Amino acid sequence: MSIEARADAALRVLSDPVVKEAIESYKAAIIEQWAATPARDAEGREWVWRHFKVAEGFEEMLKGFITAGKMEKIKSLQSNPVIDWFKRAA
């Protein structure tokens, strides 16, 4: 899969209202669990926190794909032979 195709797919996923709702609901539920964990249960809080970080990591990975796709598009525009010809002609 090309970088641009991966970026487009990631953008579709992150733009999907159901996916947005699922991610936000999941993160909210994790925060609720974390808040409800007794102070003496450090291991339980750590387990919940790791799940929260995984959810964040999933989102960040998709956002990274989108950013990489944008960078690739800029890069491809910069090395476009037609644009290069116009730059030399100017």
N, C-alpha and C positions, 0 to 999 in steps of 0.2 A: 504494500500500500504506500502510495507516495505521501510525502509530507503534507502537501496541500489537501489530499483526500482525507488524511487522518485529521487534519485541522477542521475540515468541513464536517466530518462525522462527529467530532468532539463538540463543535458548535451546535449541531442539531441536538445532541444529547443534553447539553447544558441549557439549551433554549426550550426544551420540552417542559411544559408546565407540570406534568406528572412527575418527571424526574426531579425538578426543582422542589416540588412539594415533598417528595419522598426523602430527599437529602435533608431538607430543613426539618422535617418531622423526626427523622432518625437522630439528627444532632440534638434537637430539643429533648427527645426522650432520653438520650444519653446524659445530657446535663441534669435532667430531673433525677435520673438514677444516681448520678454522682452526688447531687445535693442531698439525696435521701440516705446515702451511705453513712453509717455511724463513724464518728471521728476515730474510733479505735480500729476500724477496719481499713488500714492503709493499703493492704493488698487488694481489697475490693475496689477502693477508689482508683488505684493504679490500673487495674484491669479495665474499668469504665473509661478512664482517661485515654488508654491506648486505643480503645474503640473509637473514641472521638477523633483522635489523631489520624486514624485510618480513614475515616469519613472525610476529614479535611484533605488528606493526601490524595484521595480519589478525585476530589474537585480540582485540586492543584495540578494533578497530572493532566486532566482534560484541558485546563487553562493553559498549561505548558504546551500541549499539542497545538492549541489555537495560536499561541504566540509564535511557535516555530513555523506554522503555516504562513503567518503574516510576514515573518522575516524572509521566508523562502520566496514569497511573491515579490517582495521588495528586491531581493537579490536577483531574481529572474528578470525584473524590469531593468535593473542596472546593467545587465549583460546582454540586453536585447540588441541584436545587430542593427535593427532599424534605428533604434534610439542612438546607438553608437555612431551610425552614419550621420544622423542629424547633428550630433554633438561635434563631430569632426567638420561638418559643413559650415557650422556657425562661426 
